[in-house]
Amino acid sequence: MATLLQRSDASEFRKRYRWLVLFILCAFGACVVRLFYLQVLHSDVYDAKARRNIIGERRLATTRGVIRDSHGKVLAANRPSYNLYVVPAALDLDKTWPRLVELARLSESEAARTKEQLLKLKEHERKRDQQALLLVDLNRDVVASLKTFAEELPGVSVLSSSVRSYPYGTLGAHLLGYMREVDAEVLAEQPEAGFRAGDRIGAVGVERRWESYLRGQRGFRKFIRKRAMRERVEDLEERYLGEDRLREPAPGRDISLTLDMDLVESAERAMRGQLAGAVVVVDVRTGRILAAHSKPGFDPNVASGASGQEAVKEAFQSYYSDPMTPTLDRTVSAAYPPGSTFKPFSALTALEKDIVRPAEQVDCRGGYEYGKRYFRCTGVHRHVNLHEALVQSCNTYFYELGSRVKIDDLAEIGARFGFGVKTGIGINPEARGRMPTRAWYTRQYRGAFRGGFTLLAAIGQGATTVNVLQLTLAYAALANGGTLYRPQLVRSIETADGTVVQDFPPRVRRVIELDQGDLSRVQAAMVGVVTEKRGTAHGARIEGVDMAGKTGTAQVSPLAPRGSDQSDVAYFNRDHAWFAGYSPTVSPEIAVVVLIEHGGGGGKNAVPVAMRIVRDYERLKRERLAAAKQAPAVQKRDFP
């Protein structure tokens, strides 16, 4: 009986022993699998983590590239900014604060506002012990005083940082752009770019479009953390750092633009007295943009944060609430009806299709009756041919032309000159504009196309819209015989020492097929617009300025933008004033387009602006040519 019990116990023991062995084997197998996972499959990951515990890395800041105009003038650079930081809990309001106000030279209002900000930080449980920014961009005298008496200011620090500086302020701001703080979305979408929270990147304009060139590349310096030092530092450095312990930062590339800042300043002066508008000047031989001015503008120094984040917030609140929309780049981001500046293209269409003869006359009695509608003219011109109709801007003649031509033919020649498609300048959101076709009108009006649409299209009204840069490039093509260039704003990319890394030659978009005889007739009429007594630009011409062009007065929809006062409604319902032309009339060099939003008549308001710009262009050319001739003589005297 005892033997049987012993056998039963032994059997139970052997069963438990087998389960124990199985458990141990499974546990051991799991350990082996885990070790294989850690030591073989993911050894690189954990080795990197271990190294990070031992090796520290300090980022070395880079320098953002400089932007210059075509003559070397600095348009965007970097400057040091000194900011005042405080630890709220460590700042004594009774003893230290009065001394800080004195040394920082704060006015009563500034001191009160700053103290209120400081009190809020002191009450915040988490922020009261953290360093907080209190004052930005201190002048050098204040910085010197604060550093001299630093021992009297516990909890106060003055730290320097680099900020983007725009010496010309609002001039060219829309093209140059401004900087903004990188957001979480960019950090997540572009991990390879190496951005960190607090970095600033280009927001719009050249700053944004050429960010990858301007930004440069940070460097780093690796070091051994003190808490990991159980061996000699030299041994650890040799084992873990090796050769890759220091990488010097690479500065950003400098960018030279095609802009002539003296000409931009001329455009700004010529536009004074106007509330809103745009000017673009291009070289008709290359398509390079020599000047671009959009009004009203904004100060990129403030928008980039040089005066602090509160100033940025206040600035953009004012921009967005302003019915004049100062952040809108009117040179490319808005489309307008071109008005009579489109008539040269309508004339070319009629001549190409042999719809009108140049000598054929139309009797203008102040308007044109078509169906049940009467289309008014700008005056009573009586018997006018094609030349006289362009010179005097007779709408009746072009209404008659519009009754004969097809709207698709007008849209087709407009497309050949670059209307209705983006120019591809690529620096800001670009308005495409519109060259309406019969199919487009049919879709918009549910199958009903009216002949009056073509009449309006012939004088640049109705649904026809263009942006200012498109019109400038089109007039450059009229001036140079039919070559449509792609707009060029960046001339070259350079290193900090001036070595050209990449140069951008002019690019031809297309050579437009035109009858040169037809083009000569249109060009002669545009000369007459300025030189002939009945020309619409004759009264505002400047003696000595050789120019050809076409005025335009474009009607607008009778609506005022949201947020505008009732007293401003009359202004927003006024016509747009245009002038588009080129200079000189023989061997043209530049094309100029002026738009004055709600400026009224183009001949009275837009022509004087264009004339002053062309006059300044000729003056600058003479002065630079004279300086270039004198330069060798000066060099010879200095270095005999």
C-alpha positions in Angstrom: 0.0 0.0 0.0 2.8 2.4 0.9 4.6 1.5 -2.4 1.5 2.4 -4.4 1.3 5.8 -2.7 5.0 6.4 -3.4 4.5 5.6 -7.0 1.5 7.9 -7.2 3.5 10.8 -5.7 6.5 10.1 -8.0 4.2 10.2 -11.0 2.7 13.6 -9.9 6.2 14.9 -9.2 7.4 13.9 -12.6 4.4 15.6 -14.2 5.1 18.8 -12.3 8.8 18.6 -13.2 8.0 18.4 -16.9 5.8 21.5 -16.7 8.5 23.3 -14.8 11.1 22.4 -17.4 8.8 23.5 -20.2 8.2 26.8 -18.5 11.9 27.4 -18.0 12.6 26.5 -21.6 9.9 28.9 -22.8 11.2 31.7 -20.6 14.7 31.1 -21.8 13.5 31.0 -25.4 11.7 34.3 -24.9 14.9 35.8 -23.4 16.9 34.6 -26.4 14.3 36.0 -28.8 14.3 39.3 -27.0 18.1 39.4 -26.9 18.2 38.6 -30.6 15.7 41.4 -31.2 17.7 43.9 -29.1 21.2 42.9 -30.0 20.8 41.9 -33.7 17.7 43.3 -35.3 17.6 46.7 -33.5 21.2 47.0 -32.3 21.7 50.3 -34.2 18.7 52.0 -32.6 19.7 51.1 -29.0 23.4 51.8 -29.7 22.4 55.3 -30.9 20.3 55.8 -27.7 23.2 54.8 -25.6 25.5 57.1 -27.5 23.1 60.0 -27.0 23.3 59.4 -23.2 27.1 59.9 -23.5 27.4 62.4 -26.4 25.9 65.8 -26.3 25.6 68.0 -29.4 25.5 71.8 -29.6 23.9 73.3 -32.7 26.0 76.1 -34.4 23.8 78.7 -36.0 24.2 79.6 -39.6 23.8 83.0 -41.4 20.9 83.6 -43.8 21.9 84.8 -47.2 21.7 88.4 -48.3 19.3 89.7 -51.0 20.6 92.4 -53.3 19.3 94.4 -56.2 20.9 94.4 -59.7 23.4 97.1 -58.6 24.5 95.5 -55.4 22.3 97.4 -52.9 21.3 95.3 -49.9 17.6 94.7 -49.8 17.5 92.0 -47.0 20.2 91.2 -44.5 20.8 90.1 -40.9 21.5 92.3 -37.9 22.0 91.6 -34.2 19.1 92.3 -31.9 19.5 92.6 -28.1 16.5 91.4 -26.1 15.9 91.7 -22.3 14.8 88.6 -20.5 13.7 88.3 -16.8 13.0 85.5 -14.4 9.8 87.0 -12.8 10.2 85.2 -9.4 13.8 86.5 -9.1 13.0 90.2 -9.9 12.3 92.4 -6.9 9.6 94.9 -7.8 10.5 97.2 -5.0 14.3 97.4 -5.4 15.3 96.1 -8.8 12.3 97.3 -10.9 12.9 101.0 -10.5 16.5 100.6 -11.4 15.7 98.5 -14.4 13.2 101.2 -15.6 15.9 103.9 -15.2 18.6 101.9 -17.1 16.2 100.7 -19.8 15.0 104.3 -20.3 11.4 103.4 -20.3 8.7 106.0 -20.6 5.9 106.1 -18.0 3.5 104.3 -20.4 6.1 101.7 -21.4 7.0 101.1 -17.8 3.3 100.7 -16.8 2.6 98.3 -19.7 5.8 96.2 -19.0 5.1 96.0 -15.3 1.6 94.8 -15.9 3.1 92.1 -18.2 5.6 91.2 -15.5 2.9 90.9 -12.8 0.9 88.5 -14.9 4.0 86.3 -15.3 4.7 86.4 -11.5 1.1 85.1 -10.8 1.6 82.2 -13.3 2.7 79.2 -11.3 4.7 77.6 -14.1 6.1 80.7 -15.9 7.2 82.6 -12.8 10.4 80.6 -12.5 11.1 80.5 -16.2 13.1 83.1 -18.2 10.7 85.3 -20.1 11.1 87.9 -22.9 10.3 91.3 -21.7 11.8 93.9 -24.1 13.0 93.4 -27.7 15.5 95.2 -29.9 17.2 97.4 -27.3 19.4 100.1 -28.5 23.2 99.9 -27.9 23.3 102.6 -25.2 20.7 100.8 -23.2 22.5 97.4 -23.7 25.7 99.0 -22.5 24.0 100.4 -19.3 22.3 97.1 -18.5 25.6 95.1 -18.8 27.6 97.7 -16.8 25.2 97.5 -13.9 24.3 93.8 -14.3 25.1 93.0 -10.6 22.4 95.4 -9.5 19.8 93.5 -11.6 19.3 89.9 -10.3 17.0 87.9 -12.6 17.7 90.2 -15.6 19.6 89.1 -18.7 20.4 90.7 -22.0 20.8 88.1 -24.8 21.5 88.7 -28.5 19.9 87.1 -31.5 20.0 87.6 -35.3 16.9 89.2 -37.0 16.1 89.8 -40.6 16.5 93.5 -41.6 15.0 95.2 -44.6 16.8 98.6 -45.1 14.2 99.9 -47.6 11.2 99.2 -45.4 8.0 99.0 -47.4 9.7 99.4 -50.8 9.5 96.1 -52.6 8.1 94.4 -49.6 5.6 92.2 -51.6 8.3 90.8 -53.8 11.0 90.4 -51.1 8.5 88.9 -48.5 9.1 88.5 -44.8 10.0 85.9 -42.2 7.7 83.9 -39.9 8.2 81.5 -37.1 8.1 77.9 -38.2 4.9 76.1 -37.1 4.1 72.6 -36.0 2.9 71.6 -39.5 6.2 72.5 -41.2 8.1 70.7 -38.4 6.1 67.6 -39.1 6.1 67.7 -42.9 9.7 68.6 -43.4 11.8 66.6 -40.8 14.7 66.4 -43.3 15.0 70.2 -43.3 16.3 70.3 -39.7 13.9 72.9 -38.5 13.6 73.5 -34.7 10.8 75.2 -32.8 11.5 78.9 -32.8 13.2 78.9 -36.2 12.1 81.5 -38.7 11.5 80.8 -42.4 10.4 82.8 -45.4 6.6 83.4 -45.4 6.0 85.0 -48.9 7.9 86.5 -51.8 11.6 85.8 -52.5 12.2 84.8 -48.9 9.8 81.9 -49.3 10.4 80.9 -52.9 14.2 80.7 -52.4 14.2 79.5 -48.8 16.3 76.5 -49.4 19.1 78.6 -50.9 18.9 81.5 -48.4 18.6 79.3 -45.2 22.1 77.7 -45.2 23.0 74.7 -43.1 23.5 74.6 -39.3 26.7 73.1 -38.0 27.3 71.2 -34.8 29.9 70.5 -32.1 29.8 67.2 -30.2 31.0 66.8 -26.6 31.1 64.1 -23.8 28.5 64.7 -21.1 30.0 65.1 -17.7 27.6 62.7 -16.0 28.8 59.9 -18.3 32.5 60.4 -17.4 33.6 57.1 -15.7 36.7 57.0 -18.0 39.1 59.6 -19.2 37.5 62.2 -21.5 40.2 61.7 -24.1 39.4 57.9 -24.3 35.7 58.5 -24.6 36.2 61.2 -27.3 38.4 58.8 -29.3 35.9 56.0 -28.9 32.7 57.8 -29.6 33.4 61.0 -31.4 36.2 60.2 -33.8 36.6 62.6 -36.7 32.9 63.6 -36.9 33.0 65.9 -33.8 32.7 69.3 -35.5 30.9 70.6 -38.6 31.1 74.2 -39.3 27.9 75.9 -40.3 27.4 76.7 -44.0 26.1 80.2 -44.6 23.1 80.7 -46.9 23.5 81.7 -50.5 23.2 85.3 -51.5 20.7 86.2 -54.2 21.0 89.0 -56.7 17.7 90.2 -58.1 16.9 91.9 -61.4 15.3 94.8 -59.5 16.7 98.3 -59.7 15.9 99.8 -56.3 16.4 103.3 -57.6 13.6 102.7 -60.1 11.4 101.1 -57.4 11.9 104.3 -55.4 10.9 106.3 -58.5 7.7 104.3 -58.8 6.9 104.9 -55.1 7.4 108.6 -55.4 5.3 108.8 -58.6 2.5 106.9 -56.8 2.3 109.3 -53.9 -1.1 110.7 -53.5 -2.8 107.5 -54.7 -4.4 105.2 -52.3 -3.9 101.9 -54.1 -2.4 100.6 -57.3 0.6 98.9 -58.8 3.5 99.6 -61.1 5.6 97.0 -63.1 8.6 97.8 -65.3 10.3 95.1 -67.3 13.2 95.0 -69.8 11.6 94.3 -73.2 14.8 92.6 -74.4 15.0 90.1 -71.6 11.8 89.9 -69.6 13.7 90.9 -66.4 11.7 92.8 -63.8 13.3 96.1 -63.2 10.7 97.5 -60.8 7.6 96.4 -59.1 5.6 98.4 -56.6 2.3 97.5 -55.0 0.4 100.1 -52.9 -0.5 100.1 -50.0 2.3 98.1 -48.6 3.6 96.8 -45.2 6.8 96.9 -43.3 8.6 93.5 -43.5 10.8 94.5 -40.5 7.7 94.5 -38.2 6.1 91.4 -40.0 9.3 89.4 -39.5 9.2 89.9 -35.7 12.0 92.4 -35.2 9.8 94.3 -32.8 8.4 91.2 -31.0 5.5 88.9 -31.4 3.0 91.3 -30.0 3.9 93.9 -32.6 3.5 91.2 -35.3 0.1 90.3 -34.0 -1.1 93.9 -33.8 0.4 94.6 -37.3 -1.5 91.7 -39.0 -4.7 92.5 -37.2 -4.5 96.0 -38.7 -3.6 94.6 -42.1 -6.5 92.2 -42.2 -9.0 94.7 -41.0 -7.9 97.3 -43.6 -10.3 97.4 -46.6 -7.3 98.5 -48.8 -5.7 95.0 -48.1 -2.0 96.1 -47.7 -0.7 92.5 -47.8 -2.2 91.9 -51.3 0.5 92.0 -54.0 -1.4 93.9 -56.7 1.3 93.3 -59.3 0.4 89.5 -59.6 -2.1 88.4 -57.0 -5.1 90.5 -58.3 -6.8 90.5 -61.7 -8.6 93.6 -63.2 -10.5 94.4 -66.4 -7.8 96.0 -68.6 -10.2 98.4 -70.3 -8.8 100.2 -73.3 -5.3 98.9 -72.8 -6.6 95.7 -74.5 -7.6 97.6 -77.7 -4.2 97.1 -79.4 -4.8 93.3 -79.2 -8.4 93.7 -80.5 -6.9 95.7 -83.4 -4.4 93.0 -84.2 -7.1 90.4 -84.2 -9.2 92.4 -86.7 -6.2 93.1 -88.9 -5.1 89.5 -88.8 -8.6 88.2 -89.7 -8.9 90.8 -92.4 -12.1 92.1 -90.8 -11.3 95.8 -91.0 -9.1 97.8 -93.3 -6.8 100.4 -91.7 -8.3 103.3 -93.7 -12.0 102.3 -93.1 -13.9 104.8 -91.0 -16.6 104.5 -88.4 -18.9 107.4 -87.5 -18.9 107.8 -83.8 -21.8 109.8 -82.5 -21.2 109.0 -78.8 -22.2 105.4 -78.8 -23.2 102.3 -80.6 -26.6 100.6 -80.8 -26.6 96.9 -80.7 -29.9 95.0 -80.4 -31.9 96.6 -77.7 -28.9 98.1 -75.9 -27.0 101.3 -76.4 -23.2 101.1 -75.7 -21.8 104.5 -74.9 -18.5 105.9 -76.0 -16.2 108.3 -74.1 -17.1 111.1 -76.4 -18.3 112.1 -79.9 -15.4 111.4 -82.2 -17.2 111.4 -85.6 -15.3 109.8 -88.5 -12.4 107.7 -87.2 -10.2 105.0 -88.7 -8.2 102.4 -86.9 -5.3 104.7 -86.1 -7.5 107.5 -84.9 -9.7 105.1 -82.9 -6.6 103.9 -81.0 -5.2 107.4 -80.5 -8.5 108.8 -79.2 -9.6 105.6 -77.6 -13.0 105.5 -79.4 -15.2 102.8 -78.0 -17.7 103.1 -80.9 -15.1 102.0 -83.4 -14.2 98.9 -81.3 -17.9 98.1 -80.7 -18.2 98.0 -84.5 -15.1 95.8 -84.6 -16.6 93.6 -81.9 -19.8 93.1 -83.9 -17.7 91.6 -86.7 -15.0 89.6 -84.9 -15.6 86.3 -83.0 -15.0 86.4 -79.2 -12.9 83.2 -79.6 -10.6 85.0 -81.9 -10.1 87.8 -79.3 -9.4 85.1 -76.6 -7.0 83.3 -78.9 -4.8 86.3 -79.5 -5.0 87.2 -75.9 -3.7 83.7 -75.0 -0.9 84.1 -77.5 0.2 87.3 -75.6 0.0 85.4 -72.2 -3.4 86.5 -70.9 -5.5 84.0 -69.1 -2.6 81.9 -67.9 -0.1 82.4 -65.0 3.2 84.0 -65.9 5.1 81.5 -63.7 6.9 84.1 -61.6 6.3 81.8 -58.7 7.0 84.1 -55.7 3.4 84.9 -54.6 -0.1 83.5 -55.3 -0.8 84.6 -58.9 -4.1 85.5 -60.4 -4.7 83.7 -63.7 -6.9 86.4 -65.2 -9.5 85.4 -67.8 -9.9 85.5 -71.6 -13.6 84.5 -71.9 -14.6 82.3 -74.8 -18.1 81.6 -76.3 -18.1 78.3 -74.4 -17.2 80.0 -71.1 -20.1 82.5 -71.5 -22.5 79.7 -72.5 -21.7 77.8 -69.3 -22.0 80.9 -67.2 -25.3 82.0 -68.7 -27.0 78.6 -69.1 -26.6 78.3 -72.8 -27.4 81.9 -73.7 -24.6 83.7 -75.5 -25.2 87.3 -76.4 -23.4 89.3 -79.0 -22.9 92.2 -76.6 -20.3 90.0 -74.7 -18.0 90.3 -77.7 -18.5 94.1 -77.9 -17.4 94.4 -74.3 -14.5 92.0 -74.8 -13.2 94.2 -77.7 -12.8 97.1 -75.3 -11.3 95.0 -72.4 -14.4 94.9 -70.3 -17.0 92.3 -69.4 -15.4 89.2 -68.0 -12.0 89.9 -69.4 -9.4 90.3 -66.6 -5.6 90.5 -66.5 -3.0 91.0 -63.8 -0.5 93.8 -64.0 2.6 91.7 -64.7 0.7 89.9 -67.6 -0.1 93.2 -69.2 3.5 94.4 -68.8 4.9 91.4 -70.5 2.3 91.6 -73.3 3.3 95.2 -74.0 6.9 94.2 -73.9 6.1 91.7 -76.7 4.4 94.5 -78.7 7.5 96.6 -78.3 10.1 94.0 -79.3 8.3 92.6 -82.3 6.5 89.6 -80.8 8.8 87.8 -78.3 7.0 86.9 -75.1 9.5 86.4 -72.3 9.0 84.6 -69.0 9.3 87.1 -66.2 12.6 86.9 -64.4 13.2 88.3 -60.9 16.3 86.4 -59.7 19.5 87.2 -61.7 22.0 84.9 -59.9 22.8 82.9 -56.8 26.1 83.7 -55.2 28.3 82.7 -52.3 29.1 85.2 -49.5 32.4 86.2 -51.2 30.5 87.1 -54.4 31.3 84.0 -56.5 28.4 83.2 -58.8 27.1 79.7 -58.2 24.2 79.8 -60.7 23.3 82.4 -63.3 19.8 82.7 -64.8 19.7 83.8 -68.4 16.5 85.2 -70.0 13.9 82.6 -71.1 11.6 83.0 -74.1 8.1 81.8 -73.6 7.2 82.0 -77.2 7.7 84.0 -80.4 4.2 85.2 -81.4 3.3 84.9 -85.0 2.4 88.4 -86.1 2.2 90.3 -89.4 4.9 92.9 -88.9 2.9 95.4 -91.0 -0.1 95.0 -88.7 2.1 95.4 -85.6 3.7 98.5 -87.1 0.3 100.1 -87.5 -0.6 99.4 -83.9 2.8 100.7 -82.7 2.4 103.9 -84.7 -1.0 104.5 -83.1 0.4 104.0 -79.6 3.0 106.6 -80.4 0.2 108.9 -81.5 -1.6 108.3 -78.1 1.3 110.3 -76.6 2.4 112.7 -79.4 -0.8 113.6 -81.2 -2.8 116.5 -80.0 -6.0 114.4 -79.7 -4.2 111.5 -78.1 -5.5 110.5 -74.7 -2.1 110.7 -73.1 -1.0 113.9 -74.8 -2.2 116.3 -72.1 -0.1 114.6 -69.4 3.1 114.0 -71.4 6.4 115.3 -70.1 8.6 117.1 -72.7 11.6 115.0 -73.6 10.2 111.7 -72.6 10.0 109.4 -75.6 7.1 107.0 -75.0 4.4 105.0 -76.7 1.4 103.4 -75.1 -2.3 103.2 -74.4 -4.5 104.6 -71.7 -7.4 102.7 -70.1 -10.3 103.5 -67.9 -11.9 100.3 -66.7 -15.3 100.2 -65.2 -15.8 98.2 -62.0 -18.7 96.4 -60.3 -20.6 98.9 -58.1 -19.6 97.2 -54.8 -17.5 98.2 -51.9 -15.3 95.7 -49.9 -16.6 94.4 -46.6 -15.5 96.6 -43.7 -15.4 99.9 -45.7 -17.3 103.0 -44.5 -20.3 104.3 -46.3 -18.3 107.4 -47.0 -15.8 105.3 -49.0 -18.4 103.7 -51.3 -18.0 106.4 -53.9 -14.3 105.8 -54.1 -14.7 102.0 -54.5 -17.2 102.6 -57.3 -14.8 104.7 -59.4 -13.2 103.3 -62.5 -9.6 101.9 -62.5 -7.0 104.1 -64.2 -4.5 102.4 -66.5 -1.6 103.3 -68.7 0.5 100.6 -70.5 3.4 101.5 -72.8 7.1 101.3 -73.7 10.1 103.5 -74.1 11.8 104.7 -76.2 9.6 104.4 -79.3 12.6 103.4 -81.5 14.6 100.4 -80.2 12.5 100.1 -77.0 14.2 99.2 -73.7 11.5 99.1 -71.1 7.8 98.4 -70.8 5.8 100.2 -68.1 2.3 99.5 -66.8 0.6 101.6 -64.2 -2.7 100.7 -62.5 -4.4 103.1 -60.1 -7.2 101.4 -58.3 -10.4 103.5 -58.5 -8.2 106.3 -60.0 -10.7 107.5 -62.6 -9.4 108.4 -66.0 -6.2 106.7 -67.2 -5.1 109.7 -69.2 -5.3 112.1 -66.3 -4.1 109.9 -63.4 -2.0 107.0 -64.7 -0.1 108.6 -67.5 1.8 111.1 -65.2 3.0 108.2 -63.1 4.4 106.4 -66.1 6.0 109.5 -67.5 7.9 110.2 -64.3 9.2 106.7 -64.0 10.4 106.7 -67.6 12.0 110.1 -67.0 13.9 108.8 -64.0 14.9 105.7 -65.9 16.6 107.8 -68.6 18.2 110.0 -65.9 19.6 107.0 -64.0 20.9 105.5 -67.3 22.8 108.7 -68.1 24.2 109.1 -64.6 25.4 105.5 -64.5 26.9 105.7 -68.0 28.8 108.9 -67.0 30.0 107.2 -63.8 31.2 104.2 -65.8 33.2 106.4 -68.2 34.9 108.3 -65.3 35.8 105.1 -63.3 38.9 104.1 -65.4 40.3 107.7 -65.1 39.9 107.6 -61.3 41.5 104.2 -61.1 44.5 105.5 -63.1 45.1 108.5 -60.8 44.8 106.3 -57.7 47.2 103.6 -59.0 49.8 105.3 -61.2 
